[in-house]
Amino acid sequence: MDHYLLKPKGSKVLLLGNEAIARGALEAGICFAAAYPGTPSTEILEVLAEVADECGINVEWSVNEKTAFEAAYGAAISGVRSLTAMKHVGLNVASDILMSSAYSGVEDGFVVVSADDPSMHSSQNEQDNRWYGLISHIPVVEPSSPRDAYKLTKEAYKLSSKYKVPVILRSTTRISHTRMPIELEDEVFFERKCKGVFRKDYERWVLVPGNARKRKLELMKTWKTVIENEGREPFVSILNPGLKKAIVASGIAYSYVKEALDLMNALDKVTVLKVNLPVPLPVEPVKKVLEYADEVLVVEELDPVVELQLKSIAQTLGYKSRVIGKSVVPENYELSIETLYKPIADFLGSPAMDHWISIGTVKTDPPIPPRPPILCAGCPHRNTFYILRIAANKAGLKNPVFTGDIGCYTLGYQKPFETQSTSFEMGGSIGVAHGLSKSTDNPVIAVIGDSTFFHAGIPPALNVVYNDSNVAIVVLDNLTTAMTGHQPHPGTGVSATGKRTRRILPEKILEAIGYDVTVINPLRVKESVSIVTKAFENYRSGAKIAVVSRMRCALEALRLSRKKNIILPVYHVIEEKCTGCMACIKLTACPALILEPGEKKPRINPEICAGCGLCATICPYNAIEVKNKPSMNWETTWWD
Amino acid sequence: MKNVYSVAVVGVGGQGLLTLGSILGYACMLSGLDVSVGEVHGMSQRGGSVIVHVRIGRNPSPIIPVGGADHIIAMELLEAARYAHYARKGGVLTANDFIWPPPLSNYPSREEIIGKMKGKELLFYLFNANDLSNRIVGSTVSANIAMLGFALGVDQELRSIVNIKHVEEALLEHFKGKVYEVNKELLHIAYNEGLKHAEKK
């Protein structure tokens, strides 16, 4: 009870953009939500799962985005309002059903949240998913702030119900992961429609060519109606109409434009078109602007999606206004008030004033070292990577290629591990390994996380066996989806709402499709090295092998030890025994091992040490020892 | 108060930066202010360098420009130096007196960083939040709360915008029972330390 997401109407709550979307969806009456975690989208479903039972709604972590989309779509075609959410690249995985869902439409509100990641804070690319709206002919709603996201989620449901089409709600990192006070407008506790009816309609739900041809015409009719009729608030708003200069600002860009104009005291000197329905761009409000404006500046994050549509409208209708956009507004990475100030000032002919005078960079000697993300202290991947390297060497694998995947373990590309030589997309480690094995003489070892294996690793694992290549598979099973903040998956036996469900083990799947599988506990380094060496020897002689390395994520293990009052070991360096060879630091790159400037021997920060003992195993002089008295059962926090 | 007051919270992923930012944001809301707290999740959090953008004002945009931070709260000294250029001339920088070097790196000493920082047009305050948290809570886990209390204490403008009472109330959003009590105590000790430091300058 008392969950902040469920506060009554009239309350003011500090909500993350993603939580605001979740609250909006609850108010709009959803009874089904399905997603696969992915930054920056994860918290939408996470918070819905927390309140699912209390609200009486169905919430699930699906196996991947395609599955999640299909599940939520299934609810929507039976008339139950639903939501699916994913990161931008997740929509690529679900794009097949996305296209078809536009043709068949829905019976009640269905919103597909796409959380894009401009600047790639936690992603492999920064694709602009508004394009998906143009390819699929699905309207895209794009909020300008977390507060907007809350209101527009509800509007997106209305739009979806009105036209009986799916609607894409496009968020970005700065909306999804920004908190703002939000005043709640409606209640969440009411009689929801949770039971739907599936009405058989072969012409609509069965997209054989003859039916699809008819549906395409329906779809385009809806598309044109949206263009003509939806150029209204809150989707498009015109501020100061009728001026000679106009700025068109889509989504988050509006919040920067507004602040820039405020700083220039120019809020009333220019017409501003605030666009929250960038796809398809409605014609009426654009006409109202072009009627008066000689010059138009289009400001949007990433690609010129609004700019191209606006230019097309201007051209078609014969307006002579000069329209600029990506020629002056950055097209790479996220925008900010800093990058936008100058193009806006130039456009308005305002003096480029210095609003922000920096103290300048602090230059030290030596310079401040970069701090890329790293594996945490006690991270099981560190142990496994070390074991893989040593075992590959012992088994005589010459120049092995470790294909990699998406997760915390992608960080294994760094020194000293270098056990991720590729990383493209979910499941790619095994798929690409197959092609590499067919085309090179290198031993190829595909390294993939547990959640990623379930998500998209199984079909390529089948392909390796079916089309017979020489690929060894290593599944890093840390018993959670760690990267996105520890969501359960099929291998955990726990559902999104914390209920017991049947546990599916990766080794059982791999065995069933033809691999000789060994399971290791990487906490026991020496034992694991000998097991994996044997497996790699078998691999050399042509066997299909897979290794499942199972050890709990360190962050989860530490949480568990605190909860159960289990004392974990803490290591320290015995100064007299240490020769300063640095093997521990060089081979583990563990953040708990510290070498002070000018010092010759490392020390272990006891606050950070998680007690995995890898450094102690590696030390050639036995100079690293446990310094405390750990609980008898401390190993159970890592492995059960 | 001018249009927007910007606080950058910087440090290493895992040091409680998101919690610090969210508590400050909540306190702003309780003080009747509009605020935006811009976080970063996922890969960047794994021991990487992190900046949380807190912007207090009417409907602010989410990212602090370089030279636009009125106050930088740094949970770690290398990160304090890395993000110092976000501070405006005459701004405040409060740093936790703690260095956590990235593995396998060559890094400047505490004295070198402090020396260079003091050469800047900046109100620079150093505070051992890890130590205080250790003494009051028994581990460094609440160093973020100590830094928040200290930062409020030294920054007269910030504490005129956000009342310490509201920060205390905001702690309730994250902590309960005994954990809340001990964090409240820590907040106040650090706040008073901050007030004392500010007087000295």
Chai-1 contact restraints between the chains, C-beta under 6 A:
chainA,res_idxA,chainB,res_idxB,connection_type,confidence,min_distance_angstrom,max_distance_angstrom,comment,restraint_id
A,L14,B,G25,contact,1.0,0.0,6.0,A-B,restraint_1
A,L14,B,Y26,contact,1.0,0.0,6.0,A-B,restraint_2
A,L14,B,M29,contact,1.0,0.0,6.0,A-B,restraint_3
A,T39,B,H41,contact,1.0,0.0,6.0,A-B,restraint_4
A,T39,B,G42,contact,1.0,0.0,6.0,A-B,restraint_5
A,H121,B,V40,contact,1.0,0.0,6.0,A-B,restraint_6
A,H121,B,S44,contact,1.0,0.0,6.0,A-B,restraint_7
A,S122,B,G42,contact,1.0,0.0,6.0,A-B,restraint_8
A,S122,B,M43,contact,1.0,0.0,6.0,A-B,restraint_9
A,R174,B,P62,contact,1.0,0.0,6.0,A-B,restraint_10
A,H177,B,E39,contact,1.0,0.0,6.0,A-B,restraint_11
A,H177,B,H41,contact,1.0,0.0,6.0,A-B,restraint_12
A,T178,B,S36,contact,1.0,0.0,6.0,A-B,restraint_13
A,T178,B,G38,contact,1.0,0.0,6.0,A-B,restraint_14
A,T178,B,P62,contact,1.0,0.0,6.0,A-B,restraint_15
A,R179,B,G25,contact,1.0,0.0,6.0,A-B,restraint_16
A,R179,B,V37,contact,1.0,0.0,6.0,A-B,restraint_17
A,M180,B,S36,contact,1.0,0.0,6.0,A-B,restraint_18
A,P181,B,M29,contact,1.0,0.0,6.0,A-B,restraint_19
A,S255,B,S61,contact,1.0,0.0,6.0,A-B,restraint_20
A,Y256,B,S61,contact,1.0,0.0,6.0,A-B,restraint_21
A,E259,B,S61,contact,1.0,0.0,6.0,A-B,restraint_22
A,S336,B,I63,contact,1.0,0.0,6.0,A-B,restraint_23
A,I337,B,S61,contact,1.0,0.0,6.0,A-B,restraint_24
A,I337,B,P65,contact,1.0,0.0,6.0,A-B,restraint_25
A,E338,B,P65,contact,1.0,0.0,6.0,A-B,restraint_26
A,W356,B,P65,contact,1.0,0.0,6.0,A-B,restraint_27
A,W356,B,G67,contact,1.0,0.0,6.0,A-B,restraint_28
A,W356,B,G68,contact,1.0,0.0,6.0,A-B,restraint_29
A,I357,B,G67,contact,1.0,0.0,6.0,A-B,restraint_30
A,I357,B,R88,contact,1.0,0.0,6.0,A-B,restraint_31
A,I357,B,K89,contact,1.0,0.0,6.0,A-B,restraint_32
A,S358,B,V66,contact,1.0,0.0,6.0,A-B,restraint_33
A,S358,B,G67,contact,1.0,0.0,6.0,A-B,restraint_34
A,S358,B,H85,contact,1.0,0.0,6.0,A-B,restraint_35
A,I359,B,A87,contact,1.0,0.0,6.0,A-B,restraint_36
A,I359,B,K89,contact,1.0,0.0,6.0,A-B,restraint_37
A,I359,B,K120,contact,1.0,0.0,6.0,A-B,restraint_38
A,I359,B,E121,contact,1.0,0.0,6.0,A-B,restraint_39
A,I359,B,L122,contact,1.0,0.0,6.0,A-B,restraint_40
A,G360,B,H85,contact,1.0,0.0,6.0,A-B,restraint_41
A,T361,B,H85,contact,1.0,0.0,6.0,A-B,restraint_42
A,V362,B,A81,contact,1.0,0.0,6.0,A-B,restraint_43
A,V362,B,A84,contact,1.0,0.0,6.0,A-B,restraint_44
A,V362,B,K116,contact,1.0,0.0,6.0,A-B,restraint_45
A,T364,B,P108,contact,1.0,0.0,6.0,A-B,restraint_46
A,T364,B,E112,contact,1.0,0.0,6.0,A-B,restraint_47
A,T364,B,I113,contact,1.0,0.0,6.0,A-B,restraint_48
A,T364,B,K116,contact,1.0,0.0,6.0,A-B,restraint_49
A,P366,B,N106,contact,1.0,0.0,6.0,A-B,restraint_50
A,P366,B,P108,contact,1.0,0.0,6.0,A-B,restraint_51
A,I368,B,L78,contact,1.0,0.0,6.0,A-B,restraint_52
A,I368,B,A81,contact,1.0,0.0,6.0,A-B,restraint_53
A,I368,B,R82,contact,1.0,0.0,6.0,A-B,restraint_54
A,P369,B,P102,contact,1.0,0.0,6.0,A-B,restraint_55
A,P369,B,S105,contact,1.0,0.0,6.0,A-B,restraint_56
A,P369,B,Y107,contact,1.0,0.0,6.0,A-B,restraint_57
A,R371,B,G48,contact,1.0,0.0,6.0,A-B,restraint_58
A,R371,B,S49,contact,1.0,0.0,6.0,A-B,restraint_59
A,R371,B,P102,contact,1.0,0.0,6.0,A-B,restraint_60
A,P372,B,G48,contact,1.0,0.0,6.0,A-B,restraint_61
A,P373,B,M43,contact,1.0,0.0,6.0,A-B,restraint_62
A,P373,B,S44,contact,1.0,0.0,6.0,A-B,restraint_63
A,P373,B,R46,contact,1.0,0.0,6.0,A-B,restraint_64
A,P373,B,G47,contact,1.0,0.0,6.0,A-B,restraint_65
A,P373,B,G48,contact,1.0,0.0,6.0,A-B,restraint_66
A,I374,B,G47,contact,1.0,0.0,6.0,A-B,restraint_67
A,A589,B,P103,contact,1.0,0.0,6.0,A-B,restraint_68
A,A589,B,L104,contact,1.0,0.0,6.0,A-B,restraint_69
A,P591,B,G47,contact,1.0,0.0,6.0,A-B,restraint_70
A,P591,B,P103,contact,1.0,0.0,6.0,A-B,restraint_71
A,P597,B,S109,contact,1.0,0.0,6.0,A-B,restraint_72
A,E607,B,T140,contact,1.0,0.0,6.0,A-B,restraint_73
